[in-house]
Amino acid sequence: MGEAGNGKETKRVGMEGTGLLLQGGSHGNVRSAGSDQQLREMLDSLKSSKSPAVVNFGASWCRVCSQIIPSFCKFSNEFKNLTFIYADIDECPETTQHIRYTPTFHFYRDGERADEMLGTGEERLHDRLWLHS
């Protein structure tokens, strides 16, 4: 938790909640959902825009998730035509109740989920992103 200017602690959510120091302090082009409402809005936007996207479902306590986040952020700068979203399953419990393994990646094309990848691996993720870009 971080401290706000008024001396009270504030909850860090989404990518900030992972506690990772990402290269250059940057999350690249990754949008982060910090609540069920935010994630629902992002998913609705994907469905209406029909632009290709990837959603990374992870958790702040998941060591494997923490290992892939820097690559996920880096790839968001490489695959500019994809929308990158990170959703923490503990911050979005209603909309992520179907997620049984972290990390889980969902790939969207034309507004519909087209693919799923469980687990990690920088090369695997890169290849899947290339396939869907």
TAMOSUL-V330209 format. One record per backbone hydrogen bond with DSSP energy under -0.5 kcal/mol. NH is the residue of the N-H (numbers start at 1). CO is the residue of the C=O. Records with the same first field share a line. If there is no record, write none. Layout:
NH: CO, CO
//
This chain:
2: 10
4: 8
7: 4
10: 2
13: 11
16: 13
17: 13, 14
18: 15
19: 16
22: 20
25: 22
26: 23
30: 27
31: 84
33: 86
34: 32
39: 35
40: 36
41: 37
42: 38
43: 39
44: 40
45: 41
46: 42
47: 43
48: 44
49: 45
50: 46
53: 108
54: 83
55: 106
56: 85
57: 55, 104
58: 56, 87
62: 59
63: 61
66: 62
67: 63
68: 64, 65
69: 65
70: 66
72: 68
73: 69
74: 70
75: 71
76: 72
77: 73, 74
78: 74
79: 75
80: 78
82: 79
83: 52
84: 29, 82
85: 54
86: 31
87: 56
88: 33
89: 58
91: 88
92: 88
96: 92
97: 94
99: 96
103: 57
104: 57
105: 117
106: 55
107: 115
108: 53
109: 112
110: 50
112: 109
114: 107
115: 107
117: 105
119: 103
125: 121
126: 122
127: 123
128: 124
129: 125
130: 126
131: 127
132: 128
133: 129, 130
//
